Amino acid sequence: MCGIFAYVGGRKDAISLVRDGLKQLEYRGYDSWGIAYPKNEIALLKEVGHIPDKILEEPSSLALGHTRWATHGGVTRLNAHPHLSSNKKIAVAHNGIIENFEQVVSKYDLDMKTKTDSEVIPLLIEYFLEQSYSFEESVRRSLQELEGTFAIVAISSAHKELIVARLGSPLIIGETKDGFFVSSDIPALLGHTKKVLVLNDGEMAILSGSLELKNFYENVSLDPSFIEIDWDVSTAEKSGYKHFMLKEIMEQPKTILDTLQGRIKDHQPLLPELEGINPKRIIIIACGTSWHAGIVGEFLLEGLAKIPVEVEYASEFRYRDPLVEKDTLVVAISQSGETADTLAALREAKKKGAKVLSICNVMESTIARESDIVLYTRAGPEMGVASTKAFITQLTLLYLITAHYASKNKTLSVRQVQDMCDDVLSLPRYIEQVLDEKGQIEEIAKEYFESRNALFLGRGIHYPIALEGALKLKEISYIHAEGYPAAEMKHGPIALIDVNMPSIFIATRDTHTYEKVLSNMQEVRARGGKIIALATSGDRRVTELADHIISLPRTRYALSPFLVTIPLQLFAYYIADLRDCNIDKPRNLAKSVTVE
Ligand code: AGP
């Protein structure tokens, strides 16, 4: 969603630094952009649409920029950030929502010109400046008036400072020898520095030649604690691939190994974070793709570790007053660690006394920081809006957690747990084999890229992967796609089957529902439907029923969801590419969904 990028320091190219930073944030999704920098008044560049490749060159050592994903007010140049005070001497970029902006406007009789909630901030700062407060104190007093969530960056034409603050929306400061960068996320900083300070809620920083950190409620100074990020800058670049999504699909063998690094020892799972946590019940909360990973987790944890599991949409969990007993472990899964629905559900779970374990990709993200225990997926920055490598690493951690509890609860023998650990270490090799066959998937995509609808069908542990296959296709190609447990098809969706409706079946031999899936394929075939089947290599029975076969290496049940995921990601990718879609930045979507 919205992104902030800013610079203050010794360099004179602040405007292009900020433009480049906003380009890095494009993947989050946006519909307009803007940059502000000080002159006599504040100079402002802003437009609806894409950030241009070239931008006005004017020397400045201070600039702030914003990419907007509209919430309050339409997509117009006027509503694009940064917003200015009435005298045009203050500029503010804001992420989040100011819930009480109407009350603030009437309390201080402010003259709003835009339809955004954000404009209230520069107007309020101006109000306090007119009461003779310093710039810093005016910002601080303004922050105290605001309710809701925000990450803000403010500049004034009369001061060589950048003032930033956070309440609920992420904001990261990067330190270099030439000054400070500020960004909504870490990947955009990697080209400049790996030394970062993640602001906490209630903190503001005053940045010029130095950094001063404060709590803006109590006005007390704080010691900044910078951390070193170990992500590589190349992971946030396309490295010769046409799209980030394809690059990230191809990276998956490596990301699985990164996730497993140091977490298997002597053929046994090694998750010290889980010591002393012995749940009687697990509730998994997540959204979208992470929710699909959660359902795979349900099959693994219930089936192999024998712990009762429920998987809930985070957005629903929060509002239905759920029962959370003692000994319930709530597992929040989130790639970004900033998803507002998941964060709100996590807070609700904690309020009810649950311990929360989060599975996150982004270090120091809000969900990670608010959880009792964090397991990082270590997928590296995921730049494509469609989650691929993050999903596969979520599955990897859920698999390891299952092995851990299966060992602890003795629901599997030592030998079986050992097999689980050995198997997952060999998984990247199998995935390489599937990736090597991507040309075949591209050929199939050529036959179906003009379809208007598609059904994805699988049973048991493959059912969440069918849902994920459908989500991938719809979000990047805009083809209407539905995922179903295959047996549910005859309870309604079968009415849609005809020669124009492809059904993608997950029909590998590694589950006990294999025979049943074949029957479901027969039902589609009998109605003239086209079938693309994911089958175990050499399976003649599936070959006879399907129009197209995607062959997969034989594997064990618990690893099967990983393998069947890969062709579905590639299928969605090639279809979207043939349709000339904006694959890495699909319309209306945002990488990190920070509104409820
Ligand atoms: C994935 O392809 C989607 N873009 C989306 O469903 C995503 O998984 C969802 O918004 C949850 O995001 P999170 O993992 O960052 O919490």
Boltz pocket constraint, residues with backbone or C-beta under 6 A from the ligand:
constraints:
  - pocket:
      binder: B
      contacts: [[A, 287], [A, 288], [A, 289], [A, 290], [A, 333], [A, 334], [A, 335], [A, 336], [A, 337], [A, 338], [A, 339], [A, 342], [A, 385], [A, 386], [A, 387], [A, 388], [A, 475], [A, 589], [A, 590], [A, 591], [A, 592], [A, 593]]
      max_distance: 6.0
